[in-house]
Amino acid sequence: MHITRLFLLGCFALLLGACAGSRGTAHYGPRGFWRPNRFDRHGLETGRWRTYYDSADRQPFTAGRYRHGRPVRTFRYYAPTGQLDRSEQYRREGFCEVTYWHPDGQVARRGHAQWVTGSGKTPRFYWFGPWTSYNEAGQITSLQTYADGTLTRTETYENGQLTQVETFDKDKRTRVETYADGQLIKVESFEKGLRTGTTNTL
């Protein structure tokens, strides 16, 4: 009877130790779950994702998250110097706002894009809508408009003043407007990339 009690007490102590050990592991989180750069059962990226310039994993290149092969939330890209180069803020259906940064942390360029993935689809990332560029002082330098990844219009600014507007069709320039002090002074027409006419408006 005495031996049976000792045996039962020993088993009880082992069970308590096992429970305490599992609580300790849960406290720090399951290591496999938090490990970056994992794939789901379909072979698609999932969870935290990190890439590096160097083999020692000390120079970060990208940092973000995937869900079933599609980026979610915020994805960041770093220059070899370690400074933030670009960030992508994802929303529903792969739509995102992309921001490029000057080395001093000021916005250099900002616009919208979409990441298209899915069964039977070739992954594709393209820009759309207006994209605005700024100098280090925060002044606008250009405004470009994209349709399905193709440039359709460019506005150029100097010291906050519009100086030129270019329109495009299938990557070919079709029209150029030149401005001075806010006034349109010249219009040039193009066909298949070649100038076909020039009109001075002043």
Secondary structure, 3 states (H helix, E strand, C coil): CHHHHHHHHHHHHHHHHHHHHHHHHHHHCCHHHHCCCEECCCCCEEEEEEEECCCCCCCEEEEEEEECCEEEEEEEEECCCCCEEEEEEECHHHEEEEEEECCCCCEEEEEEEEEECCCCCCCEEEEEEEEEEECCCCCEEEEEEEECCEEEEEEEEECCEEEEEEEEECCEEEEEEEEECCEEEEEEEEECCEEEEEEECC
